[in-house]
Amino acid sequence: MATAATERLRNYLEAFHTFGADASRQPAWLHALRERGFARFCEAGFPTTRNEDWRFTNVNAIAQTPFQLARDARRSGAVYGETLEACRIPGAACQLVFVNGRFAPKLSELGNLPPGVRAGSLAEAIAQEGASLEAHLGRYVNMDRDAFCALNTAFIEDGAYVYLPRRTVLEAPICFLFISIPSDEPEMSNPRNLIVAEDATEASIVEDYVSLGSGVFFSNVVTELVAGEDAVISHYLIERDDRQAYNVSTLRTQQARSANVSSHSVLLGGGLVRNNVHPVLAGEGGECLINGLFIGNGRQHMDNYMLVEHASPHCSSRQFYNGILDGHSHGVFHGRIIVHKDAQKTDAKQTNRNLLLSDDAQIDTKPQLEIYADDVKCTHGATIGQVDENALFYLRSRGIEETSARELLLLAFANECLDRMKCQPVREYLRDLVQGWLPGIPTPDGGDDAARTGEVPRRWEEVG
């Protein structure tokens, strides 16, 4: 066992030495950050099910695969215009395209952003303005807690960088499209994204992960989002990789006073998927929404791990996650809320709802509260069930045949999450996308559906 683990680490050691030689001109602070990340990864190794945060997810399939760093495929003829067009969200302010983790300017649409707004390649930003990035890059993720974050930090090369100066308001979303192109050998990419939103900013950011072709590919993603005072930021994660792909993503948000950050995740593809969301409400009066939908089929494994830290008083958080599982798929929801001693007047709620459509589908759900303050309102709950037979009977009694009735109920269940999304172009795009992935539901024909009007009632968790 020890010999096998050593051999696996030797593979990463060789990759790290090769990577370090290629990045010889990196700033000293970045070199030190990468060295710390790799040292921590070698010390911890990949997590096992003995680790409480990973008790429901076995990552041996990742640990035992000899991944190499993904080749530079930005010039690959496999990237076709039709594929890019199908992944574009209408009305986006800009779309940054990354191929195997590297920025592809010729495939991107940079748009016309307001003066002072920066949206582009992290590698270019480090080269041009590294001193300003040093204050944020790597300052928030906990490498001691998560070996995948340490591994990503060790191989920081490129990703998306967004900077929003004070009082910037963007009506249209900024989109990141990450395309993985598998090769004959297992490859991995480690995209690193940094989003810095200064005080009183408003914006929506979309991360979209898609495979082009089939094959074993490992995407290990880390995004650090810094929200200044009174900032209102919505973050969207769309994951629809190939069934042979592995995707581990971590969103770490740092919220200042009265900041309002929403995290929306839609997980559809991938063979083994782990979605980590870790907001820290560090300033008084902050609000946080964690909203997600995961749809599994076949033998997909989808793990959602939420860690919400209330570190200041008078903060509110809401968690809503819905899962739809068919076939032999396995879903996980582990939602953990920590209320620190000084976080009085905390208001936190957590809800996980799941539908199992087959006898072989499985869900593990673990809502969890850790409260160290004495003046709080905290609740949590989870439900697991099948399609409501009473609702199905009601629809059939109104003349709707059984298949269509089931489709309507699944769509309604999925729309509970989609309706919480504030950004209309993203919400409408995801409605059509999700409908095509739901079990037994055909791809939408683009008809005039009331669900696509964009008129969504205002709710507490959507108001900036």
Helices and strands as residue ranges (DSSP letters): H 2-22, H 28-44, G 52-54, H 60-63, E 68-69, H 81-86, E 94-99, E 102-103, G 105-107, E 118-121, H 122-134, H 147-154, E 160-164, E 174-180, E 187-189, E 192-197, E 202-211, E 217-227, E 232-240, E 246-255, E 260-267, E 272-281, E 287-296, E 301-310, E 316-325, E 330-339, E 346-356, E 362-371, E 376-385, H 389-397, H 402-418, H 424-437, G 450-452, G 460-462
